[in-house]
Structures are given as C-alpha cells and as structure tokens.
Amino acid sequence: MNNWDMRLPGAETWGPYLEQSPVPPAAFAENPWEALRSFLPESLPSALHTAASGYAAVLTFLVLGAVIALLLGGHADGTLLDLVCAGGCGVLLWEKLVALSETLCTQIESWNRFLLGFLPVYAGVLTLGGESVAGASAGGFLLTLLCVLAQGLTVLVPPLLQCYLALSMACCICAETGLGSFCKAVGSALEKLLGWAGKLLVALLGLERISTLQLDRAALRTGQLLTGTVPIIGETLRDASETVLSCLQLLKSGLGLAALLTIAAEFVPVYLGMLIQLGLLSGCGLLCGMMGSERCQNLLECFAEALRCMMAVTALFAGLAIAGTALLFVVGGG
C-alpha cells in the first residue's frame, strides 16, 4: 500500500481489498494492455476447442443419421428417422444445457460474492470522498438489487430451463408442426423480456445516480460555503479537504476500475463460450435441415432459443453490475 494510502481516513477498511485486487491500479497505469490480458483465463482457440468437444457426439450422431438415410434411400421411413434424430439430439444436449445453466448460476453467485465484498467498501470510499448519498445508495439500493436478482436467477433458471427443454421436446416430436414454432416464439419472447428488463433497470440506476449526484453536490457546496466564511481557519480547512478529496477520488478511480475489469474479464469468457456453443448448435440445426429432418431442426432451434435466454440472463446480471459500478465510478468526478 502506498504511503498516501496510509494517511487517508478509513485505510484499514479498504486497504486489504485494494491489496487483494487482481491487478493493482499502478500496474494498470503502467501497462494497461498487459494488465487487461492478465484477466483473461484462456485464449480464443482454447475456448473454441472446449465448446466444440462437447458437441462432437451430436455432430457424430447427425452424420451417422445422414449416412444411414443416404444408404437406405427410398426404403427408409422418413418419419421414423426424423423422430430418431430429434430424440437422439434431445438426449445428447439435455444434460449439456442443464450443466451449462448450473455453471451460469455458479458464476452469478461468484459475482454476487465479489460485489458483497466490494460495494460496502466502495460505499465507504464514496462517503469519505464527500459522496455520502451515493455511498448509501451503493451499499443499499444497488447491492440489494443485485443480491435479490442473483438469488432469483439462481433459483429460477435451472427449473425453468428444464421445463422449457421438456416443452421443446414434446412440441417438436409431436405430429403437430405448429407447436415447434410456438415453442420458439415462447423462447424468443422470454429473451426479449430479459433484454427490456435490463434496459429498464440500467435506466433506473442512471436516474438514481443523477439524483444522488445532485444531493451530494449540494451538501458539498454547503460545507464549503460554511467553512469559507471563517477567515484563515476556513481557508486552511478548505485547502486540506481539497487535498484529501483529491486522494480519495484517485482511490475511487483505482477501485472502480479494478472492479470493472474483474467483472468484465470474467464475463467475456463466459459469454464467448455461450456464443460459440450457439454457433455450433445453429450449425447442427442447419445440418438437420439439409438432411430434411424437420422435427430435429425445430428442436435444435428451440434449444438455441434456450441458450439465447441463458446468454440474456448472463448479460442482465453482469450488465447491471458493470453499469452500476461504472455510474459510481465515472459520474461524480471519478
């Protein structure tokens, strides 16, 4: 910890957190690119290989189905082969998607634990820096919102996903072709609902940050006005307070930047892995379309909608955490 850190009030509270940050603010200032790269746990080829290895069985199964259909030619029962492809893909992908939802819930819990340790400390730094209303909001409204959202998502995502997967298999295997389109429409509507909910909550955080900023500025101007009315002593206190506030603003910037990079660096690999899996799932659906397996194609499209919903859930929580921290960090002299 720097010498000027030890002279600031409350250093024993936020000092240990600053020491344990993945990349110190000084390291980021010296070499931002290397500091940013140090957050990434794996390269793009490694992430692609990890995601592709899980779909090897599905691709092998579809290729074998296509070979069998080609060898049998007109003697094959197209309806039966279609049902076999759809059922086989459903069985192979079911556990993979459920495991992905559990991994997503674990990641959200990890982000929530990080925010439970970070936001109270950051609220103390904001309060010491003259932003008492913003500090109370960070430790109250923002932290409560993220905790409630994290608990709700971790409880609801796995059962809802399993219900949607069961509905997808029932609708797509059924003889009624319109049920598959209905199932895809349900998934698409849920994805859009999550997207609009995220935008609404970010707008709410922005309005709340603007209101807290105005209140803090009014309180700070009142304090400066009161200290400035006392000759000599008032000027000395004002100069000293400006020095301390400058140091606290630097600390606020360092902590906020470290938190943003930590969440973003963990979010990018998770979202990128889901994006790669979505591409592979869409590729399997195209292969089914080339084979003429309509039921299997509809089922994979429904599973792709389920994966998009999980991506929307990931973006919802991580986006709110990043947006809320960024508003505290950027707005107000960060």
Phi, psi and chi 1 to 4 in degrees:
 res  aa     phi    psi   chi1   chi2   chi3   chi4
   1 MET       -  139.7 -166.6 -177.5  -58.2      -
   2 ASN   -71.0  160.8  -62.7  -28.9      -      -
   3 ASN   -63.6  -38.3  -67.0  -30.6      -      -
   4 TRP   -69.9  -21.7   59.8  -91.6      -      -
   5 ASP   -66.3  -41.3  -68.8  -20.9      -      -
   6 MET   -68.0  -24.8  -62.7  -59.8  -62.4      -
   7 ARG   -82.3  -15.7  -67.5 -163.9  -60.4  -93.5
   8 LEU   -78.2  146.0  -68.7  175.8      -      -
   9 PRO   -68.1  143.4   22.7  -32.4      -      -
  10 GLY    78.8   15.7      -      -      -      -
  11 ALA   -63.3  -29.9      -      -      -      -
  12 GLU   -68.4  -17.6   65.5  -80.0   -1.7      -
  13 THR   -85.7  -52.2  -57.5      -      -      -
  14 TRP   -95.1  -10.4   47.6 -101.7      -      -
  15 GLY   -60.1  -49.6      -      -      -      -
  16 PRO   -60.2  -35.7  -25.4   34.8      -      -
  17 TYR   -65.4  -40.4  177.6   82.8      -      -
  18 LEU   -64.9  -37.0 -174.7   61.0      -      -
  19 GLU   -68.2  -31.0  -67.8  175.6  -11.1      -
  20 GLN   -91.1    1.9  -64.0  173.9    7.8      -
  21 SER   -64.1  142.9   60.9      -      -      -
  22 PRO   -56.4  -39.9  -24.2   34.2      -      -
  23 VAL  -132.7  118.1  175.2      -      -      -
  24 PRO   -63.1  150.3  -19.3   31.3      -      -
  25 PRO   -57.1  -34.4  -24.1   32.7      -      -
  26 ALA   -65.6  -39.7      -      -      -      -
  27 ALA   -65.6  -38.7      -      -      -      -
  28 PHE   -67.2  -36.6 -176.4   81.3      -      -
  29 ALA   -68.2  -34.4      -      -      -      -
  30 GLU   -74.3  -43.4  -66.7  174.5   -1.1      -
  31 ASN  -145.3   84.2 -163.7  -23.8      -      -
  32 PRO   -60.7  -38.9  -19.6   31.4      -      -
  33 TRP   -65.9  -46.0  176.1 -115.2      -      -
  34 GLU   -66.8  -36.3  -70.9  -61.9  -32.2      -
  35 ALA   -64.8  -38.7      -      -      -      -
  36 LEU   -69.6  -39.7 -176.2   59.8      -      -
  37 ARG   -66.6  -29.0  -73.6 -177.0   58.7 -173.5
  38 SER   -67.4  -18.9   65.5      -      -      -
  39 PHE   -74.9  -31.9  -81.0  101.5      -      -
  40 LEU   -72.4  122.0  -59.8  177.1      -      -
  41 PRO   -78.3  -23.8   26.6  -31.6      -      -
  42 GLU  -151.2  159.4   58.4 -177.7    0.9      -
  43 SER   -84.0  170.6   61.0      -      -      -
  44 LEU   -63.5  -45.0  178.8   59.0      -      -
  45 PRO   -59.4  -37.0  -24.9   35.4      -      -
  46 SER   -66.5  -42.4  177.4      -      -      -
  47 ALA   -64.8  -38.3      -      -      -      -
  48 LEU   -65.5  -41.7 -179.5   60.9      -      -
  49 HIS   -65.3  -40.0  178.9  -92.6      -      -
  50 THR   -64.1  -43.0  -57.9      -      -      -
  51 ALA   -71.3  -39.8      -      -      -      -
  52 ALA   -69.2  -32.6      -      -      -      -
  53 SER   -63.5  -30.1   60.7      -      -      -
  54 GLY   -73.7  -21.2      -      -      -      -
  55 TYR  -100.8    6.8  -77.6   81.8      -      -
  56 ALA   -63.5  -40.4      -      -      -      -
  57 ALA   -65.8  -38.9      -      -      -      -
  58 VAL   -66.3  -44.9 -178.8      -      -      -
  59 LEU   -64.2  -41.1  -69.1  172.3      -      -
  60 THR   -62.3  -42.8  -56.8      -      -      -
  61 PHE   -62.5  -43.2  176.6   76.6      -      -
  62 LEU   -68.8  -38.2  -69.3  176.3      -      -
  63 VAL   -64.5  -42.0  169.2      -      -      -
  64 LEU   -63.0  -39.9  -71.9  176.3      -      -
  65 GLY   -63.0  -40.1      -      -      -      -
  66 ALA   -66.9  -38.7      -      -      -      -
  67 VAL   -65.4  -43.3  170.8      -      -      -
  68 ILE   -62.7  -43.9  -67.7  173.3      -      -
  69 ALA   -63.3  -36.6      -      -      -      -
  70 LEU   -69.8  -39.6 -178.2   62.7      -      -
  71 LEU   -70.1  -39.6  -68.0  176.2      -      -
  72 LEU   -75.1  -29.4  -67.1  178.0      -      -
  73 GLY    61.9 -128.9      -      -      -      -
  74 GLY   -74.5  -12.5      -      -      -      -
  75 HIS   -78.6  -13.4  -60.1  -74.4      -      -
  76 ALA   -78.4  144.1      -      -      -      -
  77 ASP   -84.0  106.8 -172.3  -12.0      -      -
  78 GLY   -62.2  -38.9      -      -      -      -
  79 THR   -65.4  -43.8  -57.9      -      -      -
  80 LEU   -66.1  -41.3  179.4   59.5      -      -
  81 LEU   -65.6  -36.2 -173.4   60.2      -      -
  82 ASP   -63.9  -44.1 -166.3    3.6      -      -
  83 LEU   -64.6  -40.1  -71.8  173.2      -      -
  84 VAL   -62.7  -44.5  169.4      -      -      -
  85 CYS   -63.5  -44.4  -71.6      -      -      -
  86 ALA   -65.1  -45.8      -      -      -      -
  87 GLY   -64.8  -41.4      -      -      -      -
  88 GLY   -63.4  -44.9      -      -      -      -
  89 CYS   -63.9  -38.4  -71.5      -      -      -
  90 GLY   -62.8  -43.3      -      -      -      -
  91 VAL   -66.0  -41.9  170.5      -      -      -
  92 LEU   -69.9  -32.5  -69.3  172.9      -      -
  93 LEU   -94.2  -18.3  -70.4  172.6      -      -
  94 TRP   -58.4  -56.9 -176.0  -65.4      -      -
  95 GLU   -63.0  -33.8  -68.0 -174.8    0.5      -
  96 LYS   -65.6  -43.6 -176.5  173.5 -178.3   59.4
  97 LEU   -70.1  -37.7  -68.0  175.4      -      -
  98 VAL   -64.5  -42.5  171.7      -      -      -
  99 ALA   -62.9  -36.1      -      -      -      -
 100 LEU   -65.5  -39.1 -177.6   61.3      -      -
 101 SER   -65.8  -37.6   69.2      -      -      -
 102 GLU   -66.9  -38.6  -65.8  174.2   -7.3      -
 103 THR   -63.7  -39.2  -57.8      -      -      -
 104 LEU   -62.7  -44.0  170.9   61.0      -      -
 105 CYS   -63.4  -39.0  -67.5      -      -      -
 106 THR   -63.1  -40.5  -57.8      -      -      -
 107 GLN   -66.4  -40.3 -174.4   62.5   58.3      -
 108 ILE   -64.3  -41.1  -69.7  176.9      -      -
 109 GLU   -62.8  -36.7  -69.4  177.5   -8.6      -
 110 SER   -65.1  -44.4  174.2      -      -      -
 111 TRP   -62.5  -39.0  -73.2  -25.6      -      -
 112 ASN   -65.6  -41.1 -168.2   37.0      -      -
 113 ARG   -63.6  -39.1  -73.8 -167.1  -61.0  -91.4
 114 PHE   -63.0  -43.5  170.8   77.2      -      -
 115 LEU   -68.9  -32.3  -67.1  169.3      -      -
 116 LEU   -63.2  -30.4  -78.2  172.6      -      -
 117 GLY   -87.6  -28.8      -      -      -      -
 118 PHE   -85.8  -48.5  166.9   73.3      -      -
 119 LEU   -62.6  -41.1  -74.8  177.3      -      -
 120 PRO   -61.8  -38.1  -25.4   35.9      -      -
 121 VAL   -65.9  -43.9  173.1      -      -      -
 122 TYR   -65.9  -35.1 -155.4   54.6      -      -
 123 ALA   -62.4  -39.2      -      -      -      -
 124 GLY   -64.5  -39.1      -      -      -      -
 125 VAL   -65.3  -41.2  173.9      -      -      -
 126 LEU   -63.4  -41.1  -69.6  171.0      -      -
 127 THR   -64.3  -43.8  -57.7      -      -      -
 128 LEU   -64.2  -28.9  -69.7  173.6      -      -
 129 GLY   -85.2    9.7      -      -      -      -
 130 GLY    92.1    6.8      -      -      -      -
 131 GLU  -111.5   67.1  -60.4 -178.6   67.6      -
 132 SER   -67.7  -39.1   56.8      -      -      -
 133 VAL   -67.3  -41.5 -179.1      -      -      -
 134 ALA   -65.0  -38.1      -      -      -      -
 135 GLY   -63.8  -42.5      -      -      -      -
 136 ALA   -65.1  -36.1      -      -      -      -
 137 SER   -68.8  -39.0  174.4      -      -      -
 138 ALA   -65.8  -41.8      -      -      -      -
 139 GLY   -82.8   -8.2      -      -      -      -
 140 GLY  -114.5  -78.5      -      -      -      -
 141 PHE   -64.5  -52.3  175.9   73.4      -      -
 142 LEU   -64.7  -45.5  178.6   58.7      -      -
 143 LEU   -65.1  -40.9 -175.1   58.3      -      -
 144 THR   -65.0  -42.7  -57.9      -      -      -
 145 LEU   -60.3  -46.4  173.7   63.7      -      -
 146 LEU   -69.1  -37.9  -67.6  174.3      -      -
 147 CYS   -66.2  -44.9  -72.5      -      -      -
 148 VAL   -63.9  -41.7  171.4      -      -      -
 149 LEU   -64.5  -42.3 -176.5   61.4      -      -
 150 ALA   -63.7  -44.3      -      -      -      -
 151 GLN   -64.8  -40.6  -67.3  176.9    0.4      -
 152 GLY   -64.7  -42.7      -      -      -      -
 153 LEU   -67.8  -43.3  -68.7  177.0      -      -
 154 THR   -66.6  -27.1   52.4      -      -      -
 155 VAL   -82.9  -38.1  169.8      -      -      -
 156 LEU   -92.6  -30.2  -66.3  177.2      -      -
 157 VAL   -61.5  -52.3  166.8      -      -      -
 158 PRO   -60.5  -48.6  -24.2   35.7      -      -
 159 PRO   -66.3  -37.9   19.4  -30.5      -      -
 160 LEU   -64.8  -38.2  -75.1  178.5      -      -
 161 LEU   -64.8  -44.4  175.2   65.9      -      -
 162 GLN   -64.2  -38.5  -64.6 -162.6   35.8      -
 163 CYS   -63.1  -40.1  -69.5      -      -      -
 164 TYR   -69.4  -38.4 -178.0   76.9      -      -
 165 LEU   -64.8  -41.4  -66.0  178.8      -      -
 166 ALA   -64.6  -41.7      -      -      -      -
 167 LEU   -63.3  -38.4  177.8   65.1      -      -
 168 SER   -64.5  -45.5  -60.2      -      -      -
 169 MET   -65.8  -39.9  -67.9 -167.1   66.8      -
 170 ALA   -66.2  -40.9      -      -      -      -
 171 CYS   -72.8  -38.3  -69.7      -      -      -
 172 CYS   -80.9  -29.4  -65.9      -      -      -
 173 ILE   -79.9  -23.7  -66.4  177.7      -      -
 174 CYS   -62.0  154.6 -179.5      -      -      -
 175 ALA   -69.7  -22.9      -      -      -      -
 176 GLU   -75.5  110.3  -64.0  -67.3  -25.9      -
 177 THR   -69.6  -25.4   56.6      -      -      -
 178 GLY   -69.8  -20.4      -      -      -      -
 179 LEU   -67.7  -33.0  -67.8  177.7      -      -
 180 GLY   -63.7  -42.1      -      -      -      -
 181 SER   -65.0  -36.6  -59.5      -      -      -
 182 PHE   -63.3  -41.9  168.3   74.7      -      -
 183 CYS   -64.2  -41.7 -171.4      -      -      -
 184 LYS   -64.1  -37.3  -73.6 -174.2  -71.2 -175.8
 185 ALA   -65.3  -37.0      -      -      -      -
 186 VAL   -63.1  -45.6  170.8      -      -      -
 187 GLY   -63.3  -40.8      -      -      -      -
 188 SER   -65.5  -39.3  178.7      -      -      -
 189 ALA   -65.5  -39.6      -      -      -      -
 190 LEU   -64.9  -39.7 -179.0   58.2      -      -
 191 GLU   -62.7  -44.4  178.9 -168.1   -0.1      -
 192 LYS   -65.3  -36.8  -68.2  179.9 -179.5  178.6
 193 LEU   -63.3  -41.9  179.9   62.6      -      -
 194 LEU   -64.2  -39.5  -70.0  170.1      -      -
 195 GLY   -63.9  -44.9      -      -      -      -
 196 TRP   -67.5  -35.8  -78.5  108.2      -      -
 197 ALA   -63.1  -40.5      -      -      -      -
 198 GLY   -63.3  -43.4      -      -      -      -
 199 LYS   -64.3  -39.8  -66.1  176.8 -177.3  177.1
 200 LEU   -64.9  -43.0  179.8   62.0      -      -
 201 LEU   -68.5  -36.4  -69.2  175.0      -      -
 202 VAL   -65.0  -41.3  168.6      -      -      -
 203 ALA   -63.0  -38.8      -      -      -      -
 204 LEU   -64.4  -41.0 -178.9   62.3      -      -
 205 LEU   -64.1  -38.2  -72.7  176.3      -      -
 206 GLY   -63.9  -44.7      -      -      -      -
 207 LEU   -64.4  -40.4  -67.8  174.7      -      -
 208 GLU   -64.7  -38.3 -173.6  -94.2  -14.8      -
 209 ARG   -68.1  -38.4  179.4   57.7  179.6  137.6
 210 ILE   -64.3  -42.2  -68.4  173.6      -      -
 211 SER   -66.0  -42.1   62.7      -      -      -
 212 THR   -66.1  -34.2   57.3      -      -      -
 213 LEU   -64.1  -42.8  177.0   62.6      -      -
 214 GLN   -64.1  -40.5  -63.1  -60.6  -35.1      -
 215 LEU   -66.2  -41.2  -67.8  173.6      -      -
 216 ASP   -67.1  -39.8  -75.4  -32.6      -      -
 217 ARG   -64.7  -39.9  -77.5 -178.1  174.4  176.4
 218 ALA   -64.1  -42.0      -      -      -      -
 219 ALA   -66.5  -38.7      -      -      -      -
 220 LEU   -67.2  -40.9 -176.9   59.9      -      -
 221 ARG   -66.1  -36.4  -71.5  171.4 -177.5  170.8
 222 THR   -64.6  -43.6  -58.5      -      -      -
 223 GLY   -64.0  -41.3      -      -      -      -
 224 GLN   -65.8  -36.0  -70.2  176.6  -16.0      -
 225 LEU   -66.9  -40.5  179.3   62.9      -      -
 226 LEU   -68.8  -41.1  -67.7  176.5      -      -
 227 THR   -72.3  -28.6   56.9      -      -      -
 228 GLY   -73.3  -17.4      -      -      -      -
 229 THR   -76.9  -16.4   56.2      -      -      -
 230 VAL   -91.9  117.4 -177.8      -      -      -
 231 PRO   -65.4  148.5   21.1  -28.8      -      -
 232 ILE    61.8  -62.8  -57.9  177.1      -      -
 233 ILE   -63.9  -42.3  -61.8  177.8      -      -
 234 GLY   -63.5  -41.5      -      -      -      -
 235 GLU   -65.8  -39.2  -65.7  179.3    0.0      -
 236 THR   -64.3  -44.6  -56.5      -      -      -
 237 LEU   -63.1  -39.3  -70.7  175.1      -      -
 238 ARG   -65.7  -43.2 -176.4  173.9   57.8 -173.2
 239 ASP   -63.6  -42.6  -65.7  -21.5      -      -
 240 ALA   -64.8  -40.5      -      -      -      -
 241 SER   -66.7  -36.3   64.0      -      -      -
 242 GLU   -64.8  -37.2  -71.3  178.6   -5.1      -
 243 THR   -65.2  -45.6  -57.3      -      -      -
 244 VAL   -64.6  -41.5  173.7      -      -      -
 245 LEU   -63.9  -36.2  -72.7  176.8      -      -
 246 SER   -64.3  -42.8  -61.1      -      -      -
 247 CYS   -64.4  -40.1  -64.6      -      -      -
 248 LEU   -68.6  -34.2  -73.3  171.5      -      -
 249 GLN   -65.6  -37.6  -70.9  -67.9  -10.7      -
 250 LEU   -65.0  -41.6 -179.1   59.4      -      -
 251 LEU   -64.3  -40.9  176.5   61.4      -      -
 252 LYS   -59.8  -42.8  171.0 -172.0  169.8 -177.6
 253 SER   -64.5  -43.6  -58.5      -      -      -
 254 GLY   -64.8  -45.9      -      -      -      -
 255 LEU   -65.2  -44.0  -73.8  174.2      -      -
 256 GLY   -63.7  -42.0      -      -      -      -
 257 LEU   -66.0  -40.3 -171.4   58.7      -      -
 258 ALA   -64.2  -39.8      -      -      -      -
 259 ALA   -67.1  -42.5      -      -      -      -
 260 LEU   -61.5  -43.9  -72.5  177.3      -      -
 261 LEU   -67.6  -36.1  -71.3  175.7      -      -
 262 THR   -64.5  -48.8  -60.3      -      -      -
 263 ILE   -67.5  -44.4  -61.1  175.0      -      -
 264 ALA   -64.7  -39.3      -      -      -      -
 265 ALA   -69.4  -29.1      -      -      -      -
 266 GLU   -81.0  -28.7  -69.1 -175.1   -6.4      -
 267 PHE   -73.0  -40.8  165.9   76.1      -      -
 268 VAL   -60.0  -49.6  169.8      -      -      -
 269 PRO   -62.5  -38.3  -21.1   33.3      -      -
 270 VAL   -64.5  -48.1  172.7      -      -      -
 271 TYR   -68.4  -37.8 -163.2   83.4      -      -
 272 LEU   -64.6  -40.3 -178.2   60.5      -      -
 273 GLY   -62.3  -41.0      -      -      -      -
 274 MET   -65.5  -38.2  -69.5 -175.0  177.5      -
 275 LEU   -64.9  -39.9 -169.6   61.7      -      -
 276 ILE   -64.6  -42.9  -66.5  172.5      -      -
 277 GLN   -64.5  -35.6  -67.5 -169.1   38.8      -
 278 LEU   -63.6  -40.1  179.9   61.1      -      -
 279 GLY   -63.8  -41.3      -      -      -      -
 280 LEU   -66.7  -39.7  -67.0  171.2      -      -
 281 LEU   -66.1  -39.7 -162.0   55.3      -      -
 282 SER   -66.6  -36.8  -59.5      -      -      -
 283 GLY   -63.2  -40.1      -      -      -      -
 284 CYS   -64.3  -36.8  -67.5      -      -      -
 285 GLY   -65.3  -39.3      -      -      -      -
 286 LEU   -64.2  -37.8  -69.7  176.4      -      -
 287 LEU   -63.5  -39.9 -178.2   58.6      -      -
 288 CYS   -63.8  -38.6  -70.1      -      -      -
 289 GLY   -64.1  -37.9      -      -      -      -
 290 MET   -67.1  -31.3  -65.7  171.5   61.0      -
 291 MET   -77.1  -14.4  -66.5  168.5   50.0      -
 292 GLY    83.4   15.9      -      -      -      -
 293 SER   -90.6   91.0 -179.3      -      -      -
 294 GLU   -68.7  -41.4 -175.6  178.4   -3.8      -
 295 ARG   -63.6  -43.2  -73.3 -175.3  174.3   87.2
 296 CYS   -65.3  -39.5 -174.6      -      -      -
 297 GLN   -63.6  -44.4 -175.8  179.0   12.5      -
 298 ASN   -62.9  -39.2  -70.2  -26.0      -      -
 299 LEU   -64.3  -44.2  178.8   63.8      -      -
 300 LEU   -67.3  -33.1  -67.8  179.6      -      -
 301 GLU   -66.7  -38.0  -71.7  177.0   -6.0      -
 302 CYS   -65.9  -41.4  -70.0      -      -      -
 303 PHE   -63.8  -35.4  -78.2    6.6      -      -
 304 ALA   -64.5  -36.6      -      -      -      -
 305 GLU   -65.2  -38.2  -71.9  -64.8  -23.0      -
 306 ALA   -62.5  -39.4      -      -      -      -
 307 LEU   -68.0  -37.7 -172.0   53.0      -      -
 308 ARG   -63.9  -36.6  -70.3 -169.8 -176.2   95.7
 309 CYS   -64.8  -39.8  -70.9      -      -      -
 310 MET   -65.6  -36.3  -75.4 -168.0  -77.5      -
 311 MET   -65.3  -38.0  -66.7  171.1   66.0      -
 312 ALA   -66.5  -37.3      -      -      -      -
 313 VAL   -63.9  -43.9  168.0      -      -      -
 314 THR   -60.9  -46.3  -52.5      -      -      -
 315 ALA   -66.4  -32.5      -      -      -      -
 316 LEU   -63.1  -53.2  173.0   63.3      -      -
 317 PHE   -70.9  -48.3 -173.0   83.7      -      -
 318 ALA   -64.4  -37.9      -      -      -      -
 319 GLY   -64.0  -41.1      -      -      -      -
 320 LEU   -66.4  -40.9  -75.8  178.4      -      -
 321 ALA   -63.5  -43.6      -      -      -      -
 322 ILE   -69.2  -43.8  -68.3  173.6      -      -
 323 ALA   -65.1  -42.9      -      -      -      -
 324 GLY   -64.1  -42.4      -      -      -      -
 325 THR   -68.2  -40.0  -53.7      -      -      -
 326 ALA   -64.3  -39.1      -      -      -      -
 327 LEU   -64.6  -39.5  -72.8  170.4      -      -
 328 LEU   -68.5  -32.4  -67.0  171.9      -      -
 329 PHE   -81.0  -44.0  162.6   49.3      -      -
 330 VAL   -85.5  -49.5  175.8      -      -      -
 331 VAL   -77.1  130.2 -179.2      -      -      -
 332 GLY   102.3   24.5      -      -      -      -
 333 GLY    87.7   21.7      -      -      -      -
 334 GLY   -68.0      -      -      -      -      -
